[in-house]
């Protein structure tokens, strides 16, 4: 499953460490964080995780949540929602070619 990969972890870590290099996109849904990442950021297996003009949606495994909970919590705080916790995280990724950006969207449920 794509959401459990080191590639996804590395992109999330890049966003966390370099917030000034990415674009956080305002969303109407309070449980979602959407980020545009420059497509010149190195990503392993880019065709699998960030296909041109297509979206890939995966539910993060419980193991991924347990291993990277602190990192995911930093994104969850950005939702500014009324929920105090989450049980599931869905990740949507894709490559927006004309914007020269990778789309990363985290949905907390």
Protein Blocks (a to p, Z undefined) as FASTA:
>chain_A
ZZlpmklmmmmmmmmmmmmlpccdddfblkbccddddfkbccehklmmmcghiacddddd
fklmmmmmmmmmmmmmmnopabfbdfbdcddddddfknopacdddddZZ
